[in-house]
Amino acid sequence: MSSTQSLPLEGESVDAALVPIREISRVTGVNTVTLRAWERRYGLLVPQRTSKGHRLYSRSDIQRVKEVQLWLGRGLAISKVKALLANQTLAQNEQVIDSNWIQLGQQIYTAINNFQRKPLERLIADTLALYPAEMVADYLFVPLMDDLAGNEPGMSARRAFFSNLALEMILEAQARQRQSAAGERILLLSPTEQENPLLAQLFGYSLLINQHPIEYLGYLNPQEALLACQALDAKIVVLIGYDTVNAAGLQLHLTSLLEKSAAQIVVVGELIAPFPALDLAGQPAVKPCTNQQEAVLFINQFLKG
């Protein structure tokens, strides 16, 4: 069947192995917005269509998305992935590494350094349209925030310029996604009052485009965090942070939630560093995740089965 043909009408024979876009999103962790962008702009996917125009994907499409994710994670530009996958010999070469994330970071850093709002907006918007937001967080925003963490003259201004502009764009993107979010609620919390909210809000955007309702409340002490969890009837509580955190304080948060709520707890980022020192033996209700990609995949699987 060609990509221009429609599938049979209801009641006629349809390949049972074909799945809708929400299922390929669940299995791969790539949101539906990005999957459509890969199809429209680069022809990376050619789904079949129902008579009503709904996309349907095969097992080979699922495998292809996973291969795309693999190469993007290695730093290959999205514009180069199709040609690479078409060359099976090249695709098997483990040495093929591209500097896409480094190049993107350099372009964004140049715009930040020169306080160029419009170029920076275009770069961020285009990157978020083509790459999963959690991948953007792990490979682009986290390194950028590290680069902007210095105290030399002008760095605080550049850091504020980037953080506030990017946060503004992410909050606007979140607002567009909230109407389609449904199901179990997720509570996002920061571990300290000093934590920059940018990376947490970008993670929240990743969850929203995967159609999970989220509430980001920043830092709350253990008692307030528990109150919010219970009031929101949160299925999952995410503690996300990228600065140094006090192990004892993190232990208090986790203990309070474990003892008095039934929520699954997900811990993301640098917060997992003190885990060996915590009293968490035999606690399946706490899932440490090194990065946002791992956390989004876990949450998708946990909530969608």
Secondary structure, DSSP 8 states (H G I E B T S, - for coil): --TTSB---TTS---TT-EEHHHHHHHH---HHHHHHHHHHH-----EE-TT--EEE-HHHHHHHHHHHHHHHTT--HHHHHHHHH-HHHHT-TT----HHHHHHHHHHHHHHTT-HHHHHHHHHHHHHHS-HHHHIIIIIHHHHHHT---STTHHHHHHHHHHHHHHHHHHHHHHHGGG--SS-EEEEESSTT--SHHHHHHHHHHHHTT--EEEEEE--HHHHHHHHHHHT-SEEEEEE-S---HHHHHHHHHHHHHH---EEEEEEGGGTTGGGS--TT-TTEEEESSHHHHHHHHHHHHH-
